Amino acid sequence: MFEQGRYGDAVLVGDSGYACNRYMMTPLDNCYTAAENLYNESQIRTRNPIERLFGVWKRRFPVTVVGLRVSVPNCFAIIVATVALHNIAVRAGEQVPHDDDELHLPAPWDVLLAQGQMGNDPQVQAAPRRENPNHRWRRAIIDNYFTILTQQELYDRQQEAERARQEEIPQAVTGRAALYNI
């Protein structure tokens, strides 16, 4: 649906495991400007709550971690059902379940929950990237939004420093006048 443009100029955010394109914004491998740093920080902060939610969802429904051994159409129905059941559990105030000692996982929970977060896995090395034409969409967002934000922030800091300097001048003059009893 995103490829067909059905959501207009809306974008998704993903980690570095996804390809960057018109509708999927991924983090930069290296940041060289304040605008690029702000973009990466915003991108990560936007993704973070979703990744935490996925961790809770995987803990509540271990089948989402261990894997489904059913046909693809049935996988979709099971995933939708677990999402619906998760939402019901949240609304009912149920706590996130603790580790189940009887559940035999292929790896410890922390390892399983970290899978899919390639940028956070020290064992996964990102391949060097060539300049991709799809990165122009990300570059446009950085140049047209984050660069303006950083310029505005710099301007605001300069204005604040100027106001502080202007406030110091009358105090200094008043202090001298008191010193000389004028």
CYANA upper distance limits for C-alpha pairs under 8 A (distance plus 0.5 A):
  1 MET  CA      5 GLY  CA      6.95
  1 MET  CA      6 ARG  CA      6.10
  1 MET  CA      7 TYR  CA      7.86
  2 PHE  CA      6 ARG  CA      6.37
  2 PHE  CA      7 TYR  CA      6.58
  2 PHE  CA     23 TYR  CA      6.97
  3 GLU  CA     23 TYR  CA      8.04
  5 GLY  CA      9 ASP  CA      8.16
  9 ASP  CA     23 TYR  CA      8.03
 10 ALA  CA     23 TYR  CA      7.27
 11 VAL  CA     22 ARG  CA      8.10
 11 VAL  CA     23 TYR  CA      4.94
 11 VAL  CA     24 MET  CA      6.26
 11 VAL  CA     25 MET  CA      7.29
 12 LEU  CA     23 TYR  CA      6.41
 12 LEU  CA     24 MET  CA      5.32
 12 LEU  CA     25 MET  CA      6.60
 13 VAL  CA     24 MET  CA      6.13
 13 VAL  CA     25 MET  CA      5.31
 13 VAL  CA     26 THR  CA      6.49
 13 VAL  CA     43 GLN  CA      7.21
 13 VAL  CA     46 THR  CA      8.07
 13 VAL  CA     47 ARG  CA      7.01
 14 GLY  CA     18 TYR  CA      6.64
 14 GLY  CA     24 MET  CA      7.08
 14 GLY  CA     25 MET  CA      6.65
 14 GLY  CA     26 THR  CA      5.65
 14 GLY  CA     27 PRO  CA      8.22
 14 GLY  CA     47 ARG  CA      7.50
 15 ASP  CA     26 THR  CA      5.99
 15 ASP  CA     27 PRO  CA      6.99
 15 ASP  CA     47 ARG  CA      8.48
 15 ASP  CA    117 GLN  CA      7.15
 15 ASP  CA    118 MET  CA      7.58
 15 ASP  CA    119 GLY  CA      7.15
 16 SER  CA     26 THR  CA      6.20
 16 SER  CA     27 PRO  CA      6.72
 16 SER  CA    118 MET  CA      7.02
 16 SER  CA    119 GLY  CA      6.57
 17 GLY  CA    116 GLY  CA      8.07
 17 GLY  CA    117 GLN  CA      8.07
 17 GLY  CA    118 MET  CA      6.52
 17 GLY  CA    119 GLY  CA      8.20
 18 TYR  CA     24 MET  CA      8.27
 18 TYR  CA     26 THR  CA      7.43
 19 ALA  CA     24 MET  CA      7.70
 19 ALA  CA     26 THR  CA      7.81
 20 CYS  CA     24 MET  CA      5.84
 20 CYS  CA     25 MET  CA      5.98
 20 CYS  CA     26 THR  CA      6.03
 20 CYS  CA    134 ASN  CA      6.73
 20 CYS  CA    135 HIS  CA      6.64
 20 CYS  CA    138 ARG  CA      8.16
 21 ASN  CA     25 MET  CA      7.19
 21 ASN  CA    134 ASN  CA      5.10
 21 ASN  CA    135 HIS  CA      6.73
 21 ASN  CA    137 TRP  CA      7.19
 21 ASN  CA    138 ARG  CA      8.13
 22 ARG  CA    134 ASN  CA      6.91
 22 ARG  CA    135 HIS  CA      8.41
 22 ARG  CA    137 TRP  CA      5.89
 22 ARG  CA    138 ARG  CA      8.07
 25 MET  CA     43 GLN  CA      8.39
 25 MET  CA    138 ARG  CA      6.76
 26 THR  CA     43 GLN  CA      7.97
 26 THR  CA    138 ARG  CA      8.49
 27 PRO  CA     39 TYR  CA      8.32
 27 PRO  CA     40 ASN  CA      5.93
 27 PRO  CA     43 GLN  CA      7.08
 27 PRO  CA     44 ILE  CA      8.02
 28 LEU  CA     36 GLU  CA      8.06
 28 LEU  CA     40 ASN  CA      6.96
 31 CYS  CA     36 GLU  CA      5.80
 31 CYS  CA     37 ASN  CA      6.17
 31 CYS  CA     40 ASN  CA      8.49
 32 TYR  CA     36 GLU  CA      7.03
 32 TYR  CA     37 ASN  CA      8.00
 33 THR  CA     37 ASN  CA      6.85
 34 ALA  CA     38 LEU  CA      6.62
 34 ALA  CA    147 THR  CA      8.14
 34 ALA  CA    150 THR  CA      7.16
 35 ALA  CA     39 TYR  CA      6.60
 35 ALA  CA    142 ILE  CA      6.83
 35 ALA  CA    143 ASP  CA      8.09
 35 ALA  CA    146 PHE  CA      5.47
 35 ALA  CA    147 THR  CA      5.26
 35 ALA  CA    149 LEU  CA      8.13
 35 ALA  CA    150 THR  CA      6.47
 36 GLU  CA     40 ASN  CA      6.70
 36 GLU  CA    142 ILE  CA      6.95
 36 GLU  CA    146 PHE  CA      7.86
 36 GLU  CA    147 THR  CA      8.47
 37 ASN  CA     41 GLU  CA      6.59
 38 LEU  CA     42 SER  CA      6.51
 38 LEU  CA    146 PHE  CA      7.07
 38 LEU  CA    150 THR  CA      8.39
 39 TYR  CA     43 GLN  CA      6.47
 39 TYR  CA    142 ILE  CA      6.88
 39 TYR  CA    146 PHE  CA      6.74
 40 ASN  CA     44 ILE  CA      6.57
 41 GLU  CA     45 ARG  CA      6.58
 42 SER  CA     46 THR  CA      6.55
 43 GLN  CA     47 ARG  CA      6.79
 44 ILE  CA     48 ASN  CA      6.45
 45 ARG  CA     49 PRO  CA      7.98
 46 THR  CA     50 ILE  CA      8.24
 47 ARG  CA     51 GLU  CA      6.80
 48 ASN  CA     52 ARG  CA      6.77
 49 PRO  CA     53 LEU  CA      6.65
 50 ILE  CA     54 PHE  CA      6.72
 51 GLU  CA     55 GLY  CA      6.82
 52 ARG  CA     56 VAL  CA      6.91
 53 LEU  CA     57 TRP  CA      6.59
 54 PHE  CA     58 LYS  CA      6.50
 55 GLY  CA     59 ARG  CA      6.71
 55 GLY  CA    113 LEU  CA      6.24
 56 VAL  CA     60 ARG  CA      6.63
 56 VAL  CA     96 VAL  CA      7.17
 57 TRP  CA     61 PHE  CA      6.53
 57 TRP  CA     64 THR  CA      8.49
 57 TRP  CA     83 VAL  CA      8.21
 57 TRP  CA     86 HIS  CA      7.33
 58 LYS  CA     62 PRO  CA      5.82
 58 LYS  CA     63 VAL  CA      8.02
 58 LYS  CA     64 THR  CA      6.08
 58 LYS  CA     65 VAL  CA      6.40
 58 LYS  CA    113 LEU  CA      7.84
 59 ARG  CA     96 VAL  CA      7.83
 59 ARG  CA     97 PRO  CA      7.33
 59 ARG  CA     98 HIS  CA      8.31
 59 ARG  CA     99 ASP  CA      8.22
 60 ARG  CA     86 HIS  CA      8.08
 60 ARG  CA     96 VAL  CA      6.88
 60 ARG  CA     97 PRO  CA      6.53
 61 PHE  CA     65 VAL  CA      8.26
 61 PHE  CA     82 THR  CA      7.53
 62 PRO  CA     66 VAL  CA      6.60
 63 VAL  CA     67 GLY  CA      5.93
 63 VAL  CA     68 LEU  CA      6.78
 64 THR  CA     68 LEU  CA      7.60
 64 THR  CA     79 ILE  CA      8.25
 65 VAL  CA    112 LEU  CA      7.25
 65 VAL  CA    113 LEU  CA      8.28
 66 VAL  CA    105 LEU  CA      7.38
 66 VAL  CA    106 PRO  CA      7.88
 68 LEU  CA     75 CYS  CA      7.23
 70 VAL  CA     74 ASN  CA      6.67
 70 VAL  CA     75 CYS  CA      6.81
 71 SER  CA     75 CYS  CA      6.74
 72 VAL  CA     76 PHE  CA      7.02
 73 PRO  CA     77 ALA  CA      7.22
 74 ASN  CA     78 ILE  CA      6.67
 75 CYS  CA     79 ILE  CA      6.59
 76 PHE  CA     80 VAL  CA      6.71
 77 ALA  CA     81 ALA  CA      6.59
 78 ILE  CA     82 THR  CA      6.66
 79 ILE  CA     83 VAL  CA      6.77
 80 VAL  CA     84 ALA  CA      6.73
 81 ALA  CA     85 LEU  CA      6.57
 82 THR  CA     86 HIS  CA      6.40
 83 VAL  CA     87 ASN  CA      6.73
 84 ALA  CA     88 ILE  CA      6.79
 85 LEU  CA     89 ALA  CA      6.63
 86 HIS  CA     90 VAL  CA      6.70
 87 ASN  CA     91 ARG  CA      6.70
 88 ILE  CA     92 ALA  CA      6.59
 89 ALA  CA     93 GLY  CA      6.74
 89 ALA  CA     94 GLU  CA      5.81
 90 VAL  CA     94 GLU  CA      6.35
 90 VAL  CA     95 GLN  CA      8.30
105 LEU  CA    109 TRP  CA      8.26
107 ALA  CA    111 VAL  CA      6.83
107 ALA  CA    112 LEU  CA      6.79
108 PRO  CA    112 LEU  CA      6.85
109 TRP  CA    113 LEU  CA      6.39
110 ASP  CA    114 ALA  CA      6.59
111 VAL  CA    115 GLN  CA      6.99
114 ALA  CA    120 ASN  CA      8.13
114 ALA  CA    121 ASP  CA      7.85
115 GLN  CA    121 ASP  CA      8.42
117 GLN  CA    121 ASP  CA      7.11
118 MET  CA    124 VAL  CA      6.83
119 GLY  CA    124 VAL  CA      8.22
131 GLU  CA    135 HIS  CA      7.84
132 ASN  CA    136 ARG  CA      8.25
134 ASN  CA    138 ARG  CA      8.31
135 HIS  CA    139 ARG  CA      6.62
136 ARG  CA    140 ALA  CA      6.46
137 TRP  CA    141 ILE  CA      6.93
138 ARG  CA    142 ILE  CA      6.79
139 ARG  CA    143 ASP  CA      6.48
140 ALA  CA    144 ASN  CA      6.21
140 ALA  CA    145 TYR  CA      8.48
141 ILE  CA    145 TYR  CA      6.02
141 ILE  CA    146 PHE  CA      7.43
142 ILE  CA    146 PHE  CA      5.32
142 ILE  CA    147 THR  CA      6.57
143 ASP  CA    147 THR  CA      5.65
143 ASP  CA    148 ILE  CA      7.87
144 ASN  CA    148 ILE  CA      6.95
145 TYR  CA    149 LEU  CA      6.77
146 PHE  CA    150 THR  CA      6.69
147 THR  CA    151 GLN  CA      6.64
148 ILE  CA    152 GLN  CA      6.52
149 LEU  CA    153 GLU  CA      6.57
150 THR  CA    154 LEU  CA      6.66
151 GLN  CA    155 TYR  CA      6.64
152 GLN  CA    156 ASP  CA      6.54
153 GLU  CA    157 ARG  CA      6.70
154 LEU  CA    158 GLN  CA      6.75
155 TYR  CA    159 GLN  CA      6.66
156 ASP  CA    160 GLU  CA      6.59
157 ARG  CA    161 ALA  CA      6.63
158 GLN  CA    162 GLU  CA      6.65
159 GLN  CA    163 ARG  CA      6.66
160 GLU  CA    164 ALA  CA      6.67
161 ALA  CA    165 ARG  CA      6.62
162 GLU  CA    166 GLN  CA      6.60
163 ARG  CA    167 GLU  CA      6.66
164 ALA  CA    168 GLU  CA      6.85
165 ARG  CA    169 ILE  CA      7.14
166 GLN  CA    170 PRO  CA      7.81
167 GLU  CA    171 GLN  CA      7.35
168 GLU  CA    172 ALA  CA      6.66
169 ILE  CA    173 VAL  CA      6.74
170 PRO  CA    174 THR  CA      6.47
171 GLN  CA    175 GLY  CA      6.46
172 ALA  CA    176 ARG  CA      6.80
173 VAL  CA    177 ALA  CA      6.73
174 THR  CA    178 ALA  CA      6.76
175 GLY  CA    179 LEU  CA      6.71
176 ARG  CA    180 TYR  CA      6.84
177 ALA  CA    181 ASN  CA      6.45
177 ALA  CA    182 ILE  CA      5.68
178 ALA  CA    182 ILE  CA      6.79
